[in-house]
Amino acid sequence: MRTPLRSRQGCYGFALQGVLGADALLVDAPSDWPGLELVREPDDGHRPEEDSIGPSRAVLPLQRGWVEIERSPGRATFRLEEPPPDGDLVHPYLAPAAAVAARWAGRESFHAGAVISDGGAWALLGDKENGKSTTLAWLALHGHSVLVDDLLVLDGASALAGPRCIDLREEAAERLGAGEALGMVGLRERWRVKLGSVPAAVPLRGWFTLGWGDELTLERLQGPERMLTLLPYRAVALEPGAPEDLIALASLPVWRLRRPRHWDWLEPAAARLLEAISA
């Protein structure tokens, strides 16, 4: 009896090779997603001090090591102090390498998550510890499909699926009553919330930028402020290959959501976000 062929699996717009143990974190990769092989090598001690991105090769420092990305063949070689299991390689280590490879493929990427509503994706932008992953986990636990947690890759106006998990900090996991303890991954302990299946790509509908404030506020941004809000969150800070694509992305609705930094305000803030999406 013949064994069925394994379907192409991937995330961030790439069909991944070398991570058979991470299938539960991946989606079925469409035929137009290019391949990206993930390789582990011992840390040779020659770590780069800063990012270096060229037209065909890039090296990036990482937590506890570094990664070399080669455009042809599509390959990311991770040199880490300890070789991570497949699931940890896919999330969180893959994201910076995927952002560079996406750049070579002519795609924009942002430090952002995204939730799906009515067949479209709404991106959540936020600085570190601004509540982005916690908000997305709350949405996922309340029946909303989360497309991606940490890196939003865009193919034109289409938002591409990320790994099927969200990693929380201890307090957020305790407050939400969710997450499997992973121990130390990278430089911190993580509690992993599993996500359901989603399409490989959905249209991007708009943006939310998250932050802290003295009260709960939601403001729709206008004019040049929309572009100025998006630019700091681009994952690869190089001149865009197609500036018109950035202009089109900034023409979508952009909202600024602020809430007090207290757990009692998480649910009202998420509800306000959902109201704006459905309006």
Secondary structure, 3 states (H helix, E strand, C coil): CCCCCCCCEEECCEEEECCHHHHHHCEECCCCCCEEEEEEEECCCCCCCCCEECCCEEEEEECCEEEEEECCCCEEEEEECCCCCHHHHHHHHHHHHHHHHHHHCCCEEECEEEEEECCEEEEEECCCCCCHHHHHHHHHHCCCCEEECCCEEEECCEEECCCCEEEECHHHHHHHCCCEEEEEECCEEEEEEECCCCCCEEEEEEEEEEEECCCCEEEECCCHHHHHHHHHHECCCCCCCCHHHHHHHHCCCEEEEEECCCHHHHHHHHHHHHHHHHC
